[in-house]
Amino acid sequence: MRNFSIIVLATVVLSFPLTIGGPAAADSTPATKPVPSTNGAGVLQGQLLKVDGDDYIFKDKAGKEVRVRVDKATVLDSRIKVGDMVDVQMAANGRAATLLKALE
């Protein structure tokens, strides 16, 4: 019984780095994926209708058109195009902190 416990313990210890930060974990999340802001004023979700300069216009889940402004501090997902579902993390100053393509 004691030998079995040692084998189980050794297996867990040796496999620990692979489950925490090993190659499989590193490959599952691209390094360029934007990370949402954690200090924002709220999250909006909806379908992107139009991009007008620094303004992104989308229809929220209630059907209301919402205009959000981006600036140089906004983390902007480069994959976003008109028609996509988006998640917008709002900053306290009323601008978009992050504008990300929604997970489907």
N, C-alpha and C positions, 0 to 999 in steps of 0.2 A: 504493500500500500504506500509506503514511504517513497519507494522508487517511482511509482506512478505520479505522486504529488510533485516530485522534483522534475519529472519530465514535463508535466503540465506547466509548471512555473517557468521552466526554461523556454518552452514554446511561446508562452505569453510574452516574456521579456524580449526574446529575439524578434518577435513579430511586431512589437510595439512601435518601432520607428516607421515601419511600412504603413501602419494605419493612421499615424498622426501627420507626418510630413514627408512621407516617402514619395517615390515617383508617381504612383497612382493618384495621390492627392494633388500633386502639382499639375498633372495633365488635365484634371477635370475642370479647372477654373482658369480661363485665359488671363494672362497678366495685364492685358489692356482693358479688362472689363471695368467700367466705372463703379465706384462704390457710393451708395446713397449717403447724403449728409445726415448726421444725427442731431444737428442743432437747428433744424428747420421749424417753420411755423405750421406745417401741415402737409398732407399728401393728397394729390389730386390724381384721378385716373380717367382715361377716356381715349377717344379715337382722334388722331391728328388729322385736322381738316386742311390746314394751310400754314405755310411759313411766310411771314411778311417782315423781312429784315431781321430785327432782333426779337420779333414777336412770333410766338407759336400759338396758333388758334386750334383748339380741340373741343370736341363735344364730350362733356362729362357723362357719367352713367345716368344722370337724371335727364339728359337730353339738352342741357344748357350749354351754349357756346361760351368757352372760357379763353381769355387771352392772357398768356404769361410772357414776360419779357426775360430774355437771357442776357448775360453779360460775360465779361472775360473770366469771371469767377465760377460760372456755371459749368458743371461737369455734364457734358453733352455726349450722348451715345451716338457714335458716327453711323450706326446701322439704321437710324430712324429715317423713315420716309412717309410722305402723306399717305394716309389710310391705315397706318400702324396704330395699335393700341399702345399707349404710353403711360408711364408713371412719372409724376412730377412731384419732387420734394421741394416745397416752398421754403425760402429763407425768411428770416424775420423782417428783412427790408422789403418784402413783397415781390422780389424777383425769384426766378427758378434757381434753386441750389443745384439740383440734378434733374435731368430730363432723360429718362431711360426707356428703352423699348420694353414693354411689359412681357413678362414670361407667359407663354401660352400653355 
